[in-house]
Amino acid sequence: MTLSDYIQDPDRRDALLAALGTSKIALWQLATGWRGKRPSTGRAIAIEQHTDGLVPRWGTRPDLWDAPAKAA
């Protein structure tokens, strides 16, 4: 799931905002990549943790982490 998909649900979005201590605008900018904005390494990990893995770190920062290989 992408961060953009995840924050479509207002309850999940508000919980993530509280956990990350950020604003709706800042979260939207990260989710959409507005003007090249991406989460920092620590923020990508925090997003993964606070979404219970639904938004994986490699989904928000594929330049830093590769998605795990699918089992054959």
Backbone torsions as a table, in degrees:
resi	resn	phi	psi	omega
1	MET	NA	142.0	177.8
2	THR	-86.6	160.5	176.6
3	LEU	-61.9	-38.1	178.8
4	SER	-60.6	-43.4	177.2
5	ASP	-64.8	-43.2	-176.5
6	TYR	-60.0	-42.6	-174.6
7	ILE	-82.3	3.4	174.7
8	GLN	-67.0	-28.7	177.9
9	ASP	-83.5	117.6	-175.7
10	PRO	-59.2	-37.4	-179.6
11	ASP	-66.7	-44.7	178.6
12	ARG	-65.8	-41.2	179.7
13	ARG	-60.2	-47.8	-178.1
14	ASP	-64.2	-37.9	177.3
15	ALA	-65.2	-41.2	179.2
16	LEU	-67.7	-39.4	176.9
17	LEU	-58.3	-45.4	180.0
18	ALA	-64.9	-42.7	-178.3
19	ALA	-66.0	-37.8	-177.9
20	LEU	-87.5	-17.7	-178.4
21	GLY	65.6	44.7	-178.2
22	THR	-128.8	176.4	-179.3
23	SER	-97.0	164.2	177.3
24	LYS	-60.6	-41.3	-178.9
25	ILE	-63.5	-46.9	-179.4
26	ALA	-62.6	-40.8	179.3
27	LEU	-66.3	-42.5	177.4
28	TRP	-60.4	-41.6	179.4
29	GLN	-61.9	-41.3	177.7
30	LEU	-67.0	-40.8	-177.0
31	ALA	-66.9	-34.5	-176.5
32	THR	-98.9	-8.7	-177.2
33	GLY	71.5	25.8	-177.8
34	TRP	-53.1	123.3	-179.9
35	ARG	52.8	35.4	176.1
36	GLY	78.0	10.2	-179.1
37	LYS	-69.4	134.2	176.5
38	ARG	-137.7	152.9	177.8
39	PRO	-68.7	148.5	173.8
40	SER	-65.8	171.2	178.3
41	THR	-56.6	-49.5	-179.5
42	GLY	-63.7	-38.6	-179.7
43	ARG	-69.2	-38.2	177.8
44	ALA	-61.8	-41.4	177.9
45	ILE	-66.1	-42.8	179.2
46	ALA	-63.0	-40.2	177.7
47	ILE	-61.1	-45.1	178.8
48	GLU	-60.0	-45.0	-178.4
49	GLN	-66.0	-44.4	-175.2
50	HIS	-79.0	-10.9	174.1
51	THR	-103.2	12.2	-179.1
52	ASP	55.1	36.4	176.0
53	GLY	82.1	-0.9	179.7
54	LEU	-66.5	-31.8	175.3
55	VAL	-113.6	93.3	-175.2
56	PRO	-71.8	154.9	-178.6
57	ARG	-59.4	-34.7	-179.9
58	TRP	-72.9	-15.8	175.5
59	GLY	-77.2	-31.3	179.6
60	THR	-94.5	-24.5	179.5
61	ARG	-138.5	68.8	-179.8
62	PRO	-65.3	-14.0	176.7
63	ASP	-75.1	-17.4	-178.8
64	LEU	-106.0	-33.3	-177.3
65	TRP	-131.2	142.5	173.6
66	ASP	-91.9	145.0	173.6
67	ALA	-65.8	144.7	178.4
68	PRO	-61.6	147.2	178.5
69	ALA	-67.0	140.0	177.7
70	LYS	-75.9	142.2	178.3
71	ALA	-68.3	139.9	-179.0
72	ALA	-79.5	NA	NA
